[in-house]
Amino acid sequence: MKVKEVADLAGISVRTLHHYNEIGLLIPAETTDAGYRVYSETNLETLQQILFFKELGFPLKKIKEIIQNPSFDRQEALIMQHKMLLEKKYRLDQMIGTIEKTIQHSKGGIQMSNQEKFAGFDFSHNPYEQEAREKWGDKAVNQANEKAKNMTSFDQEKFNDVFRSLAAIRHLPPESNEAQAGIDKWYQFLNKLGNHYTLEAFKGLGQMYVEDERFTTNIDQFGDGLAVFMRDAMEIYADKNKS
């Protein structure tokens, strides 16, 4: 299949596939003399794995490490992904039920206990935090966690303006010029506040936007999927701007 056919099949952009090729994540089985990229069935299986991992919040760099490891077992990965998605579905179903009950409660239709108001919310366990600490160091992760806890103490409206502008372009590929320009503004904005983020710490912060649901909840209120979009765009930005 050619790149446009694969993009249409998977529901992603051609530019995303080009980016996967550029970073060595998904290399087409063949490139014709005319320069057309041709994808094999094996390529499609790999792409499916990439998209499953992305849905679960894994960054592209980590996905590449996993699927290109000689010990990688696709069947084992599918079983693991199935369990993780079921867990995510269970949590989302609980939260949807909480929202529905809260709507009825706000209308005076039912009464809710304090425990019921927070059914489905459990931010006490982050299974990826140790990996993040090993990858980016304790300081970067501790700073990210502290900012998540104290988000309400910031000048929220200034953050909101940035999030709104990024939410407006979140449908674009994270590697696009528009997305990268928006993320550059975010990087400059954060450092003007006195954070002094290195590019690696900035990338780590983006990962925490997805791994720590307190971040995700705050960010995705401006648009579904914004946290993941920012995470991917920040990773690309950091990698491209390293000296």
N, C-alpha and C positions, 0 to 999 in steps of 0.2 A: 504494500500500500504506500502511496505517496503521502507527503507530509500533511497536505490539506485534508486528505481522507482520514488520516489518523486523528488529526485535530478535531474534525467533525464527529468522529466516532466516540472519542473520549470526552468531548465537551470542553476542550481547552483550546488555547490559541496557538497558531502556528509559531508565533514569537516565543511562546513558552517551550515548545519542542526544540526550537533553535537554541534556546538558552540551555536546555538539558544537554544538547549535543555539545555546546561550547564548553560546558564544565565537566564533560566526560561522564555524565550521569546516564544518558541514553543515547548511544551512538547508533545511527541507522546501519542496517546490515550491508547496505550498498549505496554508493553514490554513482549515478550514471555519468556518461561522458558529457551530457548536457547540464550536469550539476544538480539533477533531481535526487533528493534523498528517498530511499526506498526502505520501508520497514518490514521486517519479517514477523512471523508468528511469535518467535521468541522475544522480539522487541516489544510486541504488544503485551506479552505476559509480564515483561519487566515494567512496562509503563503502568500496568494494572497494580503491580506491587508498589510503585512509586506513589500512585494516587491514594492507595490504601494507607500507606505510612503518612502521607501529607494530611489526610483526613484525621488521623490520630495525633497530629501536632508535631510530627518529627520534622526537623529542619532538613533542607536538601543535602547539606554536607553529611549529616548523620545517615540519611538514607543511602547515600553513595557508599559510605563505609560498610553499611550492613549488607547491601545486595551484591557488592563486589568482593566481599570476604569469601575466600575459598570454601569456608565451612557453611556458607549460607544454604539453607534448605527451604525451598519455596513452600513445600507442603507444611512444614513446621511453622513457617511465617504466616501462612493463611490461617492455621488453627489459632495461633496467638492473636492475630488481628481480629478473628471472629470473636474471641473471648473479650478483647478490649472494646470492640464495638458494641457487644451486648451489654457490657458494664456501662458504657457511655449512654446507650439507649435507655437502660434502666434508670440512670440518674436523670436523664432528660425527661423521661416519662413522669418521674416523681415531681420534677420542677414544673412541668406543664400542668400536672394536677394541682400543685400549689397555686399556680397563677390562676387557674380556673376557679378554685375555691376562694382566692383572694378577691376576684372580681365579684363573686356572689356575696362575699362578706362586705365589700365596700358598698354594695347596693342594699344591704340590710337583709339579704335573703337567708344567710346562715351566720352562725357564730364560729369563730376559729380560736383555738387555744394558741398560746405563744409557740408551742412546739410545732403545731401544724403550719404556722406561718413560715417555718424554715425547713420544712420537709424537702429533702433532696439537695440541700446545701451542706457540703462537707469539704471545707478547705484545709482541714487539719493534716491531710496526707498528700504529699506531692511526690509521686514515684520517680520523677526525673531530676529532683533537686540534687541528689548526690552526683549524678552524671554531670549536671551543670557546674557543680563546685569543682569537680575534677578537670573540667574542660576550661573554665574561665577563672577559677580561683575563688576563694571564700569571700574576698572583699567585694567583688562585683556582684555576687549573688546576695550577700548581706545588704548591700546598698539597694539592690532591686527589691528585696523583700521589705526593707524599711520604707521605701517609697510607696509600695503597695499598701502597707498598713496605714500610712499617714497621708494618703492621697487627698483627703478632705482638707488638710491643712495648707495645701497649695492654693495659689490663685487659680481656682478651677476654670474661670471663664477664659483665661488665656490659653489653657490647655484645650478647652472646648473648641476654640476657634481653629486650632491646628487639627484637631481630630475631625472636625466638620469638613475641612478642606481635603483631608486625606480620604474621608469616607466617600466624597464625591467622585474619587477616581479609583476606588477599590476594585472596580470591575476590570481595570486594565492589568496587563501582566506586570508583576512586580519589578521586572527588569526594564520596563518601558521608560522612555525619557521623562514622561510626565510623572510617573511614580518615583523615579529616582530624584527628580527635582523636588518633589514634595517631601521625601525622606531627608534630603539634604537640609531643607528648612527645619525639619524636626530636630536633626542632629545639631544644627547651629543654635536653635532655640534652647535646647536642653543645656548646652554648654554655656550659653549666656546667663543661665540661671545659677551658674557656679558649680555645675556637676563635674566638669572636666573629664568627660568620658573619652577613653581611648576608643579606637575603632573596634577592637576586640570586645571591650566592655559594652559598647553600644550594640554590637551583635548579640552579646549575652543578654542584654536588657530586652531585646526583641524576642528572644527565645522565652524569657520569663513572661512576656505578654500572653503566651499561649499556655505555658506550663503551670502558671499560677492563676487560678480561676478568678481571683480577686481582680487581677489586671484585666482578664478577658471580659468579665462582667462590666467593668467600668468603660472599657474601650468599645465593646460591641453594642453598647446602647446607642452609638452614633451610626451603626450600620452593621448588619450581620456579616461576619467574616472579616471585619476590619482588623482585629488583632492578628489573625493569621496573615493577612495581606501585609501588615506592617512588619511582622516578624520576617517574612520572606524578603521584602524590599530592603529591610535593614541588613539582613545577611548579605545580600547582593551588593549593597552600598559599601559595607565594610570591606568585603573581599576586593572590590574594584578599586578602592581608594587606598589600599595598603601600599606603602612605599616599597 
